[in-house]
Amino acid sequence: MVMNRTLLFVFTSLFPLSISTSVIAQSSNFLATPTSPQAFHSVDSEPASNNQSSSPSTSTNDDQAPASEGSPTSDGASSSTDDEEQMARIQEIEQKAKRAQQTSAQSATFSSPTAASPVTATPTQSLQAQIVRLGQMTTSSQQQMSDRITAMSKQNQLLEQKINDVIKVIQPMQKVVMQMDAKPATQSVPQPVSVTSDQTARWFPWLVLLSVLVLLLVVANLYTLRLVRRQPSTPSSLTSSQDELEEEYNFMATEEAIPAKLDLVRAYIEMNDYQQAREVLTEILACKNPEFIAQAEVLLTSLSSLEKEKSDD
């Protein structure tokens, strides 16, 4: 942009200067002829000097004329020739006087050449007017170009400001993108998978040990059951088993077993064993706890609705 501005300024300054120099050269060639008043005065000085040099001769001739008139002549022919000579001299004097008047008039006209010589004055004035016009045109064109250059510079400054704002907005985004690209692929998406895999790798030996222990316990239980079956039953063992059954039965009759009974009812409903569920509910309704009774009533209504649906089907 700076090179374009400098080239435009150089062209705009050189073109009018070249035109003005050509016009001035033409005017100087036109004015090279001796049209100045000094030249004309130098030319007029020659006839004036001739007139001055001729004036004493006229005076001498005038002096000689009365002398010749005063001198006695013997013949008439000599007097006639003298008269002719005098007339010729008088005519010469008159012609010289006319010439002197003409030269004085010419000197007066050359003293004011602008008024008396329009031929020499008008071309110079026209050239000066053209030069003035060219100067005005150059100044106006320079002003226009300077205005345009200032406007373009302002536009460039605005564009630079906008570009800087956009760059300021883009730079943090680029930083974020670079950070995202710099992160490894394992950390970006499958983080939970890596965590679970690490956990399984850590707990795997413990799981193996637990599974081995469970198997050992199962095998030990099976072995003990076989031993018990092979041995004959004794009355002590029978009594102990009966006591355990009675204790279990007594526990189921207490209020502490009602939550377990409610869970049992829900299991029967899910298994579609509605009769067993109704029997257990009747046992629960026989207790005196209002909370358990309310839960049993809710289960009973749901049970009745399920039975109706089943009968409708």
C-alpha positions in Angstrom: 0.0 0.0 0.0 2.8 2.4 0.8 4.4 1.8 -2.6 1.1 2.5 -4.4 0.7 5.8 -2.5 4.2 6.9 -3.3 3.8 6.1 -7.0 0.5 8.0 -7.2 2.1 11.0 -5.5 5.1 10.9 -7.9 2.9 10.7 -11.0 0.6 13.5 -9.8 3.6 15.8 -9.1 5.6 15.0 -12.2 2.9 15.2 -14.8 1.8 18.9 -14.1 5.5 19.9 -13.7 6.3 18.5 -17.2 3.4 20.3 -18.7 4.3 23.6 -17.1 8.0 23.3 -18.2 6.9 22.7 -21.8 4.6 25.7 -21.8 7.4 27.9 -20.3 9.9 26.7 -22.9 7.4 27.6 -25.7 6.8 31.1 -24.2 10.6 31.7 -23.9 11.1 30.8 -27.6 8.3 33.1 -28.5 9.6 36.0 -26.4 13.2 35.5 -27.7 12.6 38.0 -30.5 13.7 41.6 -29.6 10.2 42.9 -28.7 11.2 44.6 -25.4 11.1 48.4 -25.1 14.8 48.6 -24.6 15.5 46.9 -27.9 13.1 49.3 -29.7 14.8 52.3 -28.0 18.1 51.1 -29.1 16.8 50.9 -32.7 15.2 54.4 -32.4 18.4 55.9 -31.1 20.0 55.5 -34.6 17.6 57.8 -36.5 17.7 60.3 -33.6 21.4 60.5 -33.9 21.1 60.9 -37.6 18.7 63.7 -37.1 21.1 65.4 -34.6 23.9 65.0 -37.1 21.8 66.4 -39.8 20.7 69.4 -37.8 24.1 71.3 -37.9 24.2 70.6 -41.6 20.9 72.3 -42.0 22.0 75.2 -39.9 25.2 75.5 -42.0 23.0 75.4 -45.1 20.8 78.1 -43.7 23.8 80.2 -42.9 25.1 79.7 -46.3 21.8 80.6 -48.0 21.7 84.2 -46.9 25.3 84.5 -47.6 24.7 83.3 -51.1 21.7 85.6 -51.4 23.7 88.5 -50.2 26.5 87.8 -52.6 26.1 89.6 -55.9 25.6 87.4 -58.9 26.4 88.2 -62.4 24.1 85.9 -64.2 20.4 84.9 -63.9 21.1 81.3 -64.5 23.2 81.1 -61.3 20.4 82.6 -59.2 17.9 80.0 -60.5 20.1 77.1 -59.7 20.6 78.5 -56.2 16.9 78.7 -55.7 16.5 75.1 -56.8 19.2 74.0 -54.5 17.5 75.9 -51.6 14.1 74.3 -52.4 15.7 70.9 -52.5 17.4 71.5 -49.1 14.1 72.7 -47.6 12.4 69.6 -48.8 15.1 67.5 -47.3 14.7 69.3 -44.0 10.9 68.8 -44.1 11.4 65.1 -44.8 13.9 64.8 -41.9 11.5 66.6 -39.6 8.7 64.2 -40.6 11.0 61.3 -40.0 11.9 62.7 -36.6 8.2 63.0 -35.8 7.6 59.4 -36.9 10.5 58.1 -34.8 9.3 60.0 -31.8 5.8 58.6 -32.2 7.3 55.1 -32.6 9.3 55.6 -29.4 6.2 56.7 -27.6 4.3 53.6 -28.8 7.2 51.3 -27.8 7.4 52.9 -24.3 3.9 51.4 -23.6 4.0 48.0 -25.4 1.2 46.5 -23.4 -1.3 49.1 -24.8 0.0 49.5 -28.3 1.2 46.0 -29.2 -1.7 43.6 -28.5 0.0 41.0 -30.7 2.9 40.6 -28.3 0.8 40.9 -25.1 -2.0 38.5 -25.7 0.1 35.3 -26.1 2.0 35.9 -22.9 -1.2 36.5 -21.0 -2.8 33.4 -22.4 0.2 31.3 -21.5 0.2 32.8 -18.0 -3.5 32.0 -17.7 -2.9 28.4 -18.8 0.0 28.1 -16.3 -2.3 29.4 -13.5 -5.0 26.9 -14.6 -2.6 24.0 -14.6 -1.4 25.0 -11.2 -4.9 25.1 -9.9 -5.7 21.7 -11.5 -2.6 20.2 -9.9 -3.4 21.6 -6.5 -7.0 20.4 -6.7 -5.9 16.9 -7.9 -3.3 16.7 -5.1 -6.0 17.7 -2.6 -8.3 15.0 -4.0 -5.6 12.4 -3.9 -4.6 13.3 -0.4 -8.2 13.1 0.7 -8.6 9.7 -0.9 -5.3 8.5 0.7 -6.5 9.7 4.1 -9.8 7.9 3.7 -8.1 4.7 2.6 -5.7 4.9 5.5 -8.6 5.3 7.9 -10.4 2.3 6.3 -7.2 0.3 6.6 -6.9 1.3 10.3 -10.5 0.2 10.9 -9.9 -3.1 9.2 -6.7 -3.7 11.2 -8.6 -3.1 14.4 -11.3 -5.6 13.4 -8.7 -8.1 12.4 -6.9 -7.7 15.8 -10.3 -8.1 17.6 -10.9 -11.3 15.7 -7.4 -12.6 16.4 -7.9 -11.9 20.1 -11.1 -13.9 20.1 -9.6 -16.8 18.1 -6.4 -17.1 20.2 -8.0 -18.6 23.3 -10.0 -20.9 21.2 -6.8 -22.1 19.5 -5.2 -22.6 22.9 -8.2 -24.8 24.0 -8.0 -26.8 20.8 -4.3 -27.3 21.2 -4.8 -28.5 24.8 -7.5 -30.9 23.6 -5.3 -32.2 20.9 -2.4 -32.6 23.3 -4.4 -34.8 25.7 -4.0 -38.6 25.0 -7.0 -40.5 23.6 -7.2 -42.7 26.8 -7.9 -39.6 28.9 -10.5 -38.1 26.6 -13.4 -40.6 26.4 -12.8 -44.0 27.9 -11.9 -42.9 31.4 -14.5 -45.0 33.3 -13.4 -48.1 31.3 -9.8 -47.5 32.4 -10.9 -47.1 36.0 -13.0 -50.3 36.0 -10.3 -52.2 34.3 -7.8 -51.0 36.9 -10.2 -52.0 39.7 -10.8 -55.4 38.3 -7.1 -55.9 37.9 -6.6 -55.0 41.6 -9.5 -57.2 42.9 -9.0 -60.2 40.6 -6.7 -62.2 43.0 -9.0 -61.5 45.9 -12.0 -62.7 43.9 -10.1 -65.9 43.1 -9.4 -66.5 46.8 -13.0 -65.9 47.8 -14.3 -68.2 45.1 -11.8 -70.9 46.3 -13.0 -70.5 49.9 -16.6 -70.7 48.9 -15.9 -73.9 47.0 -14.1 -75.3 50.0 -17.0 -74.5 52.3 -19.5 -76.1 49.9 -17.4 -79.2 49.7 -17.1 -79.4 53.5 -20.8 -79.0 54.0 -21.5 -81.8 51.5 -19.0 -84.0 53.2 -20.6 -83.4 56.6 -24.1 -84.1 55.2 -22.9 -87.4 53.9 -21.4 -88.3 57.2 -24.6 -87.4 59.0 -26.7 -89.5 56.7 -24.5 -92.5 57.1 -24.7 -92.3 60.9 -27.9 -93.6 62.7 -30.2 -91.1 64.2 -30.2 -90.7 68.0 -33.0 -89.4 70.3 -30.8 -86.5 71.3 -30.6 -85.3 67.8 -34.3 -85.7 67.3 -35.1 -83.6 70.3 -32.7 -80.9 69.3 -34.3 -80.7 65.8 -37.8 -80.5 67.3 -36.7 -77.7 69.6 -35.3 -75.8 66.7 -38.6 -76.2 64.8 -40.6 -75.1 67.7 -38.4 -72.0 68.2 -38.8 -71.2 64.5 -42.5 -71.6 64.7 -42.7 -69.5 67.8 -40.6 -66.8 66.1 -43.0 -66.7 63.1 -45.9 -66.2 65.4 -44.4 -63.1 66.9 -44.8 -59.5 65.6 -41.1 -59.4 64.8 -41.7 -61.9 61.9 -44.5 -59.8 60.3 -42.1 -57.8 58.0 -40.7 -61.2 56.8 -44.3 -62.3 56.3 -45.1 -59.2 54.2 -42.1 -59.9 52.0 -43.3 -63.5 51.7 -46.7 -62.2 50.6 -45.1 -60.1 47.9 -43.1 -63.1 46.7 -46.3 -65.2 46.5 -48.0 -62.4 44.5 -45.1 -62.2 42.1 -45.3 -66.0 41.7 -49.0 -65.8 41.1 -49.7 -68.0 44.1 -52.6 -66.0 45.4 -53.9 -68.6 47.9 -50.8 -68.7 49.9 -50.5 -65.0 49.8 -54.1 -64.6 51.2 -53.4 -67.1 54.0 -50.3 -65.2 55.1 -52.3 -61.9 54.9 -55.0 -63.2 57.2 -52.3 -64.1 59.8 -50.9 -60.6 59.5 -54.4 -59.0 59.9 -54.8 -61.0 63.1 -52.0 -59.0 64.8 -52.7 -55.7 66.7 -50.0 -53.5 65.1 -51.9 -50.8 62.9 -48.9 -50.2 60.6 -48.6 -53.9 59.6 -52.4 -54.1 59.3 -52.4 -51.1 56.9 -49.7 -52.7 54.7 -51.6 -56.0 54.7 -54.8 -54.3 53.6 -53.0 -52.6 50.7 -51.5 -55.9 49.7 -54.9 -57.5 50.0 -56.6 -54.9 47.7 -53.9 -55.4 45.1 -54.3 -59.1 45.4 -58.0 -58.9 44.9 -57.6 -56.7 41.8 -55.1 -59.1 40.4 -57.5 -62.0 41.0 -60.3 -60.1 39.2 -58.1 -59.4 36.2 -57.1 -63.0 36.1 -60.8 -64.1 36.2 -61.7 -61.6 33.4 -59.0 -63.0 31.2 
